[in-house]
Amino acid sequence: MNRLPQIKKFIFEDLPLFHNAEFKSKPGASPVLLLLNSKGETVKSFDLTKYDREGCNQLLMAQGFYKKATEEEEVPEEYQQGPYEPKQEL
């Protein structure tokens, strides 16, 4: 992860602001964003090495994830549950 400082900043500084998103470390593996359905099955995956920090943020928002301004912010009702509707394809 140290060779990808922009991705590392996204994971540790930005990802906590996204509702219903979490980071799971897999030592030695490239960072991959997995979108899961309500059963925990992967429905889409994205190789994050192709993105910078802003690109990762845009990717999650394009997939319909809500990003809070602060960790304490309340999440609007329409974003409380998944699945999310993608807003656009990247």
N, C-alpha and C positions, 0 to 999 in steps of 0.2 A: 504494500500500500504506500510505502514511502516514496516509490518511484512515480506515484500519481498524486501529487500534492493537492491538485484541484478536486479530485474525487474524494480524497481524504477529508478536505474541508467540507464538502457537500455532505458526506456521511455523518460527520460529527457535529457540524454546526447548523446545517439546513434541514437534514432529514428529520430531526426531532420536532420540527415545526409542522410537518405534514401529518394530518390526521389519518389513522389506520395504516401507517407505514412503520416498518421497523427494520433495523439492521441486524443481520446474523452473520457473524464472522466465519469464514471457511479458510483456514490458513493455507497459503500457497495458491489459492484460486484467484482468477481475475474477478474484479467486481462485476456482478451481473444483477440487474434489477429483474425480479420475478413478480409478475402479477398473478395472484391466486384467486380462485373463485371461493365461494363460501364453504366448499368441501376441502379447501387447502390444496387443490390441484392447480398446477401451473397452466395458465391460459395464454400468456405472452412472456417473452423474455427479451431483455435488451442488454447488450454488452456496453457497460458504462465507460470502458476505455476509449470509446469513440467520442465522448463528450467532455466538455470542460464543466466547471462548477455551474455556470449559468445554464448550460445546455441540459444538465441533469435536473435542475429546477424546472425548466420549461417542459422537459419530458414528463415529469410527474404531473404538472398542471395540465398538460395536454391530454393525459390519461384520466383526468377528472378528479385528481386528488386535491383536497383543500389544504392550502398553506396558511397557517396562522401567522400573525405578525409577531406574537410572543407565545411562549409555551403556556402562559396563563390564559390566553384568549379562549373564549367559548367558541365552540364549533357550531355553525348554523345547522338547524334541524335537517335540511336537505342533504347534508354531508355526513350525518351521524352513522349511516349504514352504507355498506357496499352492496352490490357491485357499483362501480362508477361507470359513467358513460364517457368514453373518450370525446374530447372536444374537437380534435383534429389529428390527422396522421402527421408524423414528423418525417 
